[in-house]
Amino acid sequence: MGQPRRRGYPHGHHHRCPRRIALPAAALALLFLAVSLLSVSLLSAPPLADPRTGLATSSSRRFLRRDPTNGSGGELVGTESGEAFSVPTHGWIGQDDLWHSKLASNFYGCCNSSSKYLDSSITTQPERYLIVVTSGGLNQQRTGIVDAVVAARILNATLVVPKLDQTSFWKDSSNFSEIFDIDWFISFLAKDIKIIKEPPVKGGKAMKPYKMRVPRKCTPRCYLNRILPALLKKHVIRMTKYDYRLSNKLDTDLQKLRCRVNYHALRFTDPIQELGEKLIQQMREKSRYFIALHLRFEPDMLAFSGCYYGGGEKERRELAAIRRRWRTLHIRDPEKGRRQGRCPLTPEEVGLMLRALGYRSDVPIYVASGEIYGGEDTLAPLKALFPNFHTKETLSGEEELAPFLKFSSRMAAIDFIVCDESDAFVANNIGNMAKILAGRRRYFGHKRTIRPNAKQLYPLFMKRGNMSWDAFSSQMRIIQKGYMGDPMEITPGRGEFHVNPAACICEKIGGYSVAKSISRSNQEPVNDTGIRKAVVGPPYPVYTDEEADGSDTEDDQDTTARGEMIDAEPDDDSVVRQEDPELEEILSD
């Protein structure tokens, strides 16, 4: 039988080292290998994630480093158990798709009222005043302000400028006029409702309000049956803990009023706006396009999630101690939470997702975040994937940020402005800022907005150690299809209105703008004005501040018999509401 052919040598001839040379050469080779391995371990960048979670563990480590054969601009290589996972610096063909949607030009935001919508000078009734106290962080309070305007319209009442939450977890003493342009707010909505800056005065004294708590997702009929009788009797109603207290489904004119408030009437004050625009300009100077990431990875949020992030016994002990602050918080299965997509993505996972979608390593990324659990060690993999890493703190001087540092809502407002103007926005969470920006960016031209498909991403991150980068990125693009902020990717009418304001998005037909919203499926079947003057059916109990919140349903108990539409989708915050009010405030933004 013939000898096997050796590549590079003539057939039948084999290259052999003399015995005297072979032994010293082998010893030198082993010494060189040992030194090389030690050098790599010392010079490697911080660990990438445990493929199950996102942070390195003592039992399973992944290291991110530059491939030395490619120089400083080479590929990022992750190694685990001897396997290579290379992350190329370049993006993929079709770069325009990363920053723009091809169909976006066919849609535009539309929020003008119908011809049947009456002016506030006609609808506003005397001796009806509504005071609203919002709840939570900046963006949760924003939802309360929006719905307070609509509630005042439903009740034909005068709205007192909403009071902001100054006592919750966020502990921000700012009032409305210190965050939002109060005069613009009042004048822009003048035709919708009457707004006054201070509570009404009678006989030289402020009228004492009657405190009430409105059930969550209260419909217009609910407001007329539960709130209006008390308003007619007491004249001044103070509604507390006002967040998500109005139904997701309303008629067209009321939904469009929501949009006018959220996208036009709520402007930040000049100092906040000016600093935000300055940061945007700095990001633009670095590149034509930039990404903004809203990163929620605070210890409290991670503790509530009940998920495991790969930090070993130290992480389990620290997060368990935080969880014990809330007695009602039950123990959860970490793996089940990930399978269900309820765990926020780690900074590394977000970075890998963006790179796999095709974003280059040199793209500037603006990160809006609070305290990050694990600090720089946790952020290191993201910074290795996107070295052009920036925050409001790195872009601003100490003097510029000083007036805002003690106010969490004003700091959040600065981040909101930059994230809103980014060319691509992504969040690792489903908090209120992510929701409001998703809807806002749809309204203003369907700007690229990436929502991680966490449930489907879980198995991909689990098996990434056993696949090539090309296979990983290909699967990533498949999984994220339909989660990139394109028009019509969410079924019209589904989900929260703040995320998918379908009634306020119109489609251009034949190249012409047509004032026709893309859906009516998230609207309640009521008259065009949304104002019912008659109270139909049996009276409902009036809820005072001392009584329970009541039902969290969209409708009153007998609305099914009356034929009203019911949203079968669970709320994103349904789990939180069963736990503890403080938790809701922590997770709100």
ZALO-813333 format. One record per residue: x negated, y, z negated of N, C-alpha, C in turn. Coordinates in steps of 0.1 Angstrom, whole numbers, plus 5000, padded with zeros to 4 digits. Layout:
N
XYZXYZXYZ
...
END
This chain:
589
499149885000500050005000499150125000
499450225008498550345010498650434998
497650504996497550604985498450724988
499150774977500050894980499251014984
499851094993499251214998499151324988
497951384986497851494977497851624985
498651724980498751844987497451924987
496951974998495752054999494451975001
494651845002493451765004493651665015
492651625023492851525033493351395028
494151335036494851205032493751105028
494051045016493150935011491950985003
491751115002490651164994491151244982
490551214970491051274958489951354951
490251474946489251554940489051514925
487851474921487651424908486451514901
486751554889485651624881484651524875
483351554876482451474869482751464854
482551354847482951324834482351434824
481051464827480351564818481051704818
481551734829482251864830483651864826
484351754827485751744824486051774810
485251714800485651734786485451874781
484351944784484252094780485352174787
485652144799486652224807488052204800
488352084796489652054789489752134776
488652134769488652204756488852354758
488152414768488352554770489752584775
490352494783491752514787492752514775
492552424766493352424754493252544746
491952594744491752714736492352834743
492252844756492852954764494452954762
495052834763496452824761496952864747
496152834737496552864723496453014722
495453084727495253224726496353294734
496753244745497853304753499153304746
499453184740500753174733500853264721
499653284714499653374703499853524707
499253554719499353694724500853724728
501453624734502853644738503753664726
503553584716504353594704504153734697
502953784697502753914691503154034699
503154024712503454134721504854134725
505654024723507054014728507854124721
508854164729509854264724510754194713
511554264706512454204696513354094702
513854004694514553894699515853924706
516153854716517553864722518453784713
519553754718520553684709520453544708
520953494697521453354697522453344707
522453244716523453244727524853234722
525053194709526453184704526953324700
526053414696526453534689525953664694
524653674696524053804700522953854692
522653794681521553834673520653714671
519353734668518453624667518653544654
518453414654518553344641517253274639
517053224627515753154624515653024631
516752964635516752834641516752834656
517252944662517252954676516953104681
515753124686515353264689515153274704
515453394709515253424723514453554724
513453554731512553674732512653744745
512653874745512753954757511454024759
510754004770509554064773509354094788
508354174791508054194805507254084811
507554034823506753934829505353994833
504253944827502954004829502453994843
503053904851502553894865503154004873
504154074868504754184876504454324871
503554334861503154464856504254524848
504054654844504954724835506354734841
506554724854507854744860508454614863
507954504858508454374862509754334855
510054204857511354154852511254134837
512454144830512554114816512753964816
511953894807512053754807512453714793
513553634791513953584779513553434779
512953384768512553244767513153184755
513653064756514152994745513952844748
513352774739513052634740512252604754
511452704757510652684769511352714782
512652754782513352784794513252934797
513252974810513153114814514453174817
514753294813515953364816515553504820
515253534833514753654838515753754842
515653874837516553984840515854084849
516154084862515454174872515754324869
514854404872515054554870516054614880
516054554892516854614903518354574901
519254644908520654614908521054534920
522354524923522754434934523354524945
523354464957523854534968525354574966
525754694971527054744969527154834957
526054914955525955004944527155104942
527755144953528855234952530055174944
530155044944531254984937530954994922
529755014918529455024903529955154898
530055254906530455394901531755434906
532355384916533555424922534455314925
535755334925536755234930537155284944
537155184953537455224967538955264968
539755224959541255254960541555374952
540655434944540955544935541555664942
541055694954541555804962543055804966
543655684964545055664968545955694956
545455734945546255754933545855884926
546755944919546456074912547356084900
546856164890547756184878548856284881
550056254876551156344878552056344866
552256464860553056464848554056574847
554456634859555456734859556856674856
557656754849558956704845559956704856
561056634855562056624865562856754865
563756774875564656884876565656884865
565956764859566956754848566356784834
565056804834564456834821564656974817
565356994805565757134801564557204794
564557334795563557414788563857414773
562757434766562857424751563757534745
563857644753564657754748566157714747
566457604755567857554755567957444745
566957354744567157234736566857254721
565957344718565557364704566657424696
567057354685568157394676567557464664
568257564658567857634646567857544634
567157574624567057504611566657364613
565857334622565257194623563757204625
563057164614561557174615560957044612
559957014619559256884618557756904614
557356854603555956854598555456714599
554356694606553756564607552356564602
552056454594550656434588550156314595
549056334602548456224610547656134601
547156024607546355924599545155874607
544055844600542955774606541855874611
541055824620539955894626540555984637
539656054644539956154654540956104665
540655984670541455934681542855874677
542855814665544055774660544955884657
544355994651545156114649545656174662
544856164672545256214686546556144690
546656014688547955944692549156004684
548856034671549956084663550356224667
549456304671549756444676550656434689
550156344698550956324710552356284708
552556184699553856134696554656234688
554056314680554756414672555456514681
554756554692555456644701556656584707
556556454711557656394717558756374707
558456344695559456324685560256454682
559556564682560156694681561156724692
560756684704561656694716562856614715
562656494710563856404708564856454698
564256514687565156574677565556714679
565156774690565456914693564957004682
563856974676563257044665562057124668
561757224659560557304660559457224653
558257214660557157134654556157234647
555857204635554757274628553457204633
552457284636551157234640550757114631
550556994637550256874629549056894619
549256834607548256834597547356704599
546056734599545156624601544756544588
544456424589544156334578542756384572
542756424560541556474553541156384541
541856274539541656194527541256054530
541356014542541155864546539655834545
539355714550537955654550537055754557
537455834567536555914575536256044567
537056084558536756204549536256324556
537056374566536756494573537756604569
537156714564538056824559538556914570
538256884583538656974594540156984595
540657104599542057114602542157124617
543457134622543757124636542957224644
542957354639542357464647540757454647
540157374638538757354639538257244648
539257174654538857064664539557104677
540757144677541557174689541857314691
541957364703542257504706543757514703
544057574692545457574687546357674695
545857784700546657874708546957814722
546057744728546257684740547357574739
547257494728548157384725549657444724
549757554717551157614715551657664728
550857744736551257804748551557704759
550657604760550857504771552157434770
552557404758553757324755555057404753
554957534755556057624752557357584758
557257534770558557494777559057364773
558257284766558657154761559257154747
558557224738559057234724558557364718
559157414708558757534701557757484690
556557544689555557514679555157634671
555157614658554757724649553457674641
552657774637551357744630551557704615
552557764609552757734594554157694592
554357624581555757584577556657694576
557957674578558957794577559057844563
559457974563559558044550561058094549
561558084537562858124534562858194521
563358324521563358404508561958434503
561058444513559658474509558858354504
559458234504558758114500558858004510
557857924511557857814521558957714517
559657674527560757574525560157444521
560757384511560157254506560657144516
559657064521560056954531560456834524
561256754531561756624526560856524532
560156444524559156344529559856214534
559356174545559856044551558755964557
558955834558557955754566558755684577
558355704589559055644600558555504603
559455414606558955274610558055284623
557155194624556355184636557155164648
556655224659557255204672558755234672
559155334665560555384664560955434678
562155384683562655434696563355564694
563655634705564455754704565755734696
566455624698567655594691567355584676
566255524673565855504659565655644653
564955734660564755874654566155944652
567055924661568355994660569155934649
569055804647569855744637569255754623
567855754622567255744609566755884604
566255964614565656094610566556214611
567356214622568156324625569156354613
569856254608570756294597570056364585
568856314581568156384571567656524575
567356534587566856664593568056774592
569256724596570356814596570756854581
570456774572570756804558569656874551
568456844553567256894546566657014553
566757014567566257114576564757104578
563957064568562557044570562156904566
561556834576561156694573559656684575
559056614565557556594565557356444567
556856404579556556264582555156224579
554856134570553456104567552955974574
551655954573551055844579551455824593
551455934601552055934614551055884625
551155764628550355704638551155584644
551255584657552055474664553455464658
554055574656555455574650556455604661
556055594673557055614684556855494694
557955454699558055344708557055354720
556555244725555655244736556455274749
557755244748558655254760559655364759
559455464768560355584768560755604782
561755694784562155734797561055814804
561155834817560155894825559656034820
560656124817560356254813559556264799
559956174790559256164777557856104779
557656014788556355954790555456064797
556056144806555256244812554856354802
555756384792555456474782554256424774
554256294771553056234764551756274772
551856264785550656284793550256434793
551256524793550956664793550256704780
550656634769550056664756548656614756
548556484759547256414757546156464767
546556484780545556514790545356664793
546256744788546256884792546356984780
547256954770547457044759546357034748
545756914746544756894736543356924742
542957054739541557094743540757114731
539457074731538657094720538257244719
537857284707537457424705536157454713
535957574715534757614724533457564719
533157574706531857524701531657374704
532657294702532657154705532457124720
533257194727533257174742531957214748
531357324743530157374749528957284746
528957224734527857134731528057004739
529256954741529556834749529056854763
529456974769529056994783527557014784
526857064774525457074775524756934775
525356844767524756704767525056634781
526156664787526456604800525456654810
525156784810524256844819522856784817
522456754805521156694803521156544808
522256474807522356344813522256344828
522956444834522956464848521556494854
520756574846519456604850518556484851
518856374844518056254844518356164856
519556174861519956084872521256134877
521556094889522856124896524056064888
523855944883524855874876524355834862
525255824852524955774839526055694833
525755604824526655514818526855574803
528055564798528355594784528955464778
528355434766528755324758529355364745
530555324742531055354728530855224720
529855224711529455104704529855114690
530755024687531255004673530554874667
529654894658528954784652528554814638
529454884631529254924617529454804608
528754794596528954684587530454654583
531154764581532554744577533354674588
533154714600533854664611533554514613
532254484612531754344614532354254603
532354314591532854234580534354204582
535054294586536554274589536754164599
535854174610536054084621535953934617
535153904606535053774602534153694611
533453754621532653684630531253674625
530453584631529053564628528253614639
527253694636526453754646524953714647
524653594640523353534642522353584632
522753654621521753714612521453624600
521853494601521453394591522153424577
521653364567522253374554522353514549
521353604552521353744548522553814553
522953794566524153854572525353804565
525453674563526653614557526853664543
525753684536525853734522526353884522
525753964530526054104530527454134535
527854064546529154094551530254034542
529953924536530953864526531153964514
530054024510530254124499531154244503
531054284515531854394520533354344521
533554224526534854174527535654164514
534854134503535554124490536154254485
535854364492536454494488537954484491
538354404500539854394504540354254499
541154254489541654124483542554054493
543254124501544154064510543554004523
542254024524541553984537541253834536
541953754544541753614543540453574551
539953454548538753404554539153354568
538253384578538553354592537453254597
537853184608536953094614536153174625
534853194623534053284632534053234646
534053104648534053054662535353074669
536453054661537753074666537953224671
537453314662537553454666536853484679
535653424681534953454694535753394705
536253274704536953204714538253284718
538853354709539953434711539653574716
538353604717537953744722538153854711
538153814699538453914688537153974682
535953924686534753974680534154074690
533754194684533054294693531854234698
531554274711530254234717529054294710
527954224709526754284703526154384713
525254464708524554554717523854484728
523254374725522554294735523554234745
524654184741525654134750526154234760
526454354754526854464763525754494774
524554504769523454524779523354424789
523454294786523354184795524554194805
525754224800526954234808526654344819
526254464815526054574824524954534835
523854474830522854444840523254334849
524054234844524654134853525654184863
526354294859527254354869526554434880
525254464878524454524888523854654885
523954704872523454834868521954814866
521154904872519654894872519154934858
517954894855517354914842517055064840
516855144851516455284850517655374849
518855314849520055404847520155464833
520355594831520455654818521755604811
521655574799522755524791522955614779
524155664777524455754765525255664756
524755654743525455564734526055644723
527455634721528155694711528455594700
527855614688528055514678527855574664
528255504654528055534640526855454635
526955414623525855334617525855194624
524755144628524655014634524054914624
524854804622524354704613523054644619
522054644610520754594615519854704621
520354824623519554934627518854914640
517554954641516854944653516554804658
516554704648516354574652517554524661
518754564657519954524665519954594678
519454724679519554794691518354764701
517354704696516154674704516354604717
517154494717517454424730518154514740
519154604735519754694744518854794750
517954844742516954944746515954884756
515654754754514754684763515454664777
516754644777517454634790517754764796
517854874788518155004793517155104786
515955114790514955204782515355344782
516155394792516555534793517755554784
517555544771518555534761518655664754
519955714752520155854747521355854738
521355944728522455974719522556124718
523656164711523756314709522656364700
522156274691521056314682519756334690
519456244700518256254707518256364717
519456404722519556504732519656644726
520056654713520356784707519256824697
519056944695518156994685518856994671
518156994660518756994647519757114645
519357224650520157344648521457334656
521457274668522657254676523657164669
523157054663524156964656524457004642
523757084636523957124622525357164619
526057244627527457284623528457174623
528057054629529056944631528756824622
527456814617527056694610527856644599
528456734591529256704580530756664583
531056664596532456644600532456534610
532956414606532956304615533856314627
534956384626535856404637535256494648
534556604643533956694653532756624660
532056534653530956454659531556364669
532656304665533356204675533856284687
534356404685534756484697533656514707
532456534702531356554711531056434719
531056314712530956184720532056164730
533256204726534456184734534256264748
533756384747533556464759532556404768
531456354763530356294771530856164777
531456084769532055954774533055974785
533856074783534956104793534356144807
533256214807532656264819531656174825
531356054819530355964824530855904837
529955844845530255784857530755644855
530355584844530855454841530955444825
532055404820532255404806532555254802
531955214791532255084785532255094770
533055004764533154994750533054844746
532454824734532354684729533554644720
534554734720535654714711536954764717
538054744710539354784715539954894705
539154974700539655084691540355194699
540755294692541555404698540855484707
539555514705538755594714538655514728
538355384727538355304739539655304747
540755294740542055294746542455434752
542155534745542555674750541755704762
540455674761539555714773539955624785
540355504783540755414794541955474801
542955524794544055584800543755714806
542955794799542555924804541755914817
540855824818540055804830540855744842
541955674839542855634849543555754855
544055834846544855954849544056044858
542756064855541956164862541056094873
541656004880541055954892540455814891
540855734881540455594880538855594880
538255664871536855664870536455524864
535255474868534855344865534955324849
535755234845535955204831535955054829
534955004822534654864820535254814807
536154724807536654654795536154514795
535254484785534754344784535854244783
535854144791536854034791536253934780
536353974768535553904757535953754756
537153724758537653584757536953494767
536753544779536053464790534553484789
534053594783532653604782532053514772
532753474762532253394751531553264757
532253184765531553064770530353094779
530453204786529253244795528053274786
528253354776527153384767526653254760
527553164757527153034750526152954759
526352954772525552864780524552934788
524253064786523353134794521953084793
521553014782520252964781519952854791
520952794797520852684806521152724820
521052844824521352884837520452994842
520353014855519453114860520153254860
519353354861519953494861520953514872
520653464884521553474895522853414893
522853294887524153224883524853294872
524153344862524753424852525453544857
524753624865525353754870526453724880
526453614887527553584896528753544888
528653474877529753434869530253564862
529353654858529753774851530653854860
530353874873531153954882532553894884
532553764884533853694885534753714873
534153704861534853714849535353864847
534553954851534954094849535854154860
536154084870537054124880538454154874
538954274876540254304870540054374857
538754394853538554464840537554584842
537654644854536654744858537254884860
538554894857539155024858539755064871
539954964880540554984893542055004892
542555074902544055094902544754964902
545854964895546754844895546254724890
545054724883544554594878545354554865
545954644859546854614848548254614853
549054514850550454514855551154644850
551754724858552354844854553454814843
553354894832554254884821553754794810
552754714813552254624803551154704794
551054654782550054714773550454854768
549654914759549955044753549955154764
550855244762550955354772549655434772
548955454761547755534760546655464769
546755334771545755264779546155264794
547455244796547955234810549155334812
548955464814549955554815550655554829
551255434832551755414846552755524851
553555574841554555664845553955804850
552655824847551955944850550955924861
550955814868550055794879550855774892
550655854901551355854914550455804925
551155744935550455694947550655784959
549555804966549655874979550055774990
551055804997551555725008551355785021
550655715030550355765043549455885043
548555895033547656005032548256135026
549556125022550156245016550456215001
550456314993550756304979552256294977
552756184971554156164969554356154954
555156244948555456244934556356124930
555756004931556455884927555455804919
555855784906555055704897554955554902
553955484898553755354903554555254896
555255294885556055194878557055264869
558155194867559155234857559355124846
558555024847558754904838558354934824
557655044821557355074807558255184802
559455204808560355304804561655254798
562155324788563355274782564555324791
565655244793566755284801567655384794
567155514794567955614788568155724798
568855834795569055934805567756014807
567756094817566556164822565856254812
566656314803566156414794565656334781
566156214779565656144767566356194754
567256284755567956344743569356294743
569656204733571056154731571656244720
572756304723573456394714574456314705
574756194709575756124701574956004694
575355984682574755874674575755754676
575255644683576155534685575855424676
576955354671576755234663576655274648
576455174639576455194625575255274621
575355354610574255434605573155344600
571955394600570755324595570255384583
569555314574569155374562568055474564
567955584556566955684557565755634549
564555634555563355584548562655704542
562455704529561655804522560255764521
559355854516557955824516557655714506
558555694496558255594485558755454490
559555444500560055324505559055254515
559355124517558455054526558455104540
557455074548557355124562558455064570
558954954567560054894575559454814586
560354784596559954694607558954754616
558154674622557154714631557554694645
558854664647559354634661559554754669
559754734682559954854691561354904689
562254824684563654864684564354844671
565554894669566354874658566854724658
567454684647567854544646568854494656
569654584660570754534669570454584684
569254614687569054674701569054564711
568854434707568854334717570354314722
571254334713572654324718573054444726
572354554724572654674732571954674745
571154574748570454564761569254644762
568654694751567354774753566254674755
565154734762564054654766563154634753
562554514752561654484741560254444746
559254504740557854464744557454344737
557254234745556854104739555454094736
554654194741553154184738552854224724
551954144717551554184704550654304704
550754374693549854494692548454454689
547554534694546154514691545854524676
546654604669546354624655547254544646
547954444652548954374644548254304632
547054244634546354174624546054274613
545554394617545154494607546254534598
547454554603548554604596548954514585
548654384587549054284577548054284565
546954354567545854344557545854464547
545354584552545154684543545054814550
545754924546545755054553544355104555
543455084545542055134547541355074559
541654944561541054874572541454934585
542654974586543155034598542455164601
542155234591541455364592540055334597
539355234591537955204595537955164610
538855084614538855024628539455124638
540055224633540955304642540255364654
538955414652538255484663537155404669
END
